[in-house]
Amino acid sequence: MKVVLGVISPAAAWVMPRRFVDQLRRDFPQHTFLDAWDRDAIRRLLPEADAAFTPFVDRDVFASASRLRWVQSPAVGVGSLMFPELLASDVVLTSARGIRARSIAEHVLGVTIALARRLPAALRAQAAHRWAQEELEAEARTLHGQRMGIVGLGAIGLEVVKIAAPFGFRLSAIRRRAGEPRPDGVAEVWTPDRLPDLLAQSDVVVLAAPHTPQTKRLIGGPQIAQMKQGALLVNVARGKLVDDDAVIAALRDGRLGGAALDVFSQEPLDPASPYWDLPNVIITPHTSGAMQDYWTPLVALFAENLRRFEKHEPLVNVVDKVAGY
């Protein structure tokens, strides 16, 4: 079997180290691994492949990839792979769901605490050698007993629950499949049509849902108007879930008390974006899932799925082509 290995990215941190290619060749000598280190190489090699480990399958090349039966994405989001021809095909698509969930959940709690305790303001005062005791004392929040609304109860949302519930948050969540068991620590699990209820009662709103046609600009002006005055917004999902103009306006006028944004509709974030200069915003450059060793568990997931693929067994993290994740 021929397998394309093309785990590349414009961001160097998201390019798979070559030693893992060598490891796969040692562990699976029965297969031929075709390693690709740029988009052109992936395009050239895909027509030869039975399987691929890559975030990139270009739509115009897919028609010639007649042998392809399985694509393992190295990411959780697979929106770029959801084009009609692939959706209509028998090609199985799997994602990296869950690999970064704990790191992202820790990030969510960390930035929520930072916003509540006014740490960005404290750091600015520190840089200016200014003793800002009165300002910080007057505006700091206590989070114990506050309500957190989690939009999306996938791997990330469930991991947030595991951290936020013992911390003392009262939790509600939105999940597309409402019939599944309610996780421990979550008071209410609602379907997407109950989003206004979640927004109205939440002191902190966490976006952890996938980007689909249904979630595009999920949070805009009307939804922000439904939120508590001064609520905090944390987005670790996708930038396209929010209407940037509406969020920026709400941060400026105080409707939103603060926001921690790890993802943006265009990345890297434009240096001219108003987000950079808003005092109640924490910007992180798509690093909420950063971890000391991402590659070992990711390659282990691919290897497990490759073994299953060989044996015609069900794969792990199969993407629902209808739902989009």
Summary of the structure (lengths in Angstrom):
residues: 325
radius of gyration: 21.5
end to end distance: 26.9
largest distance: 67.9
contacts: 1027
relative contact order: 0.13
helix: 40%
strand: 16%
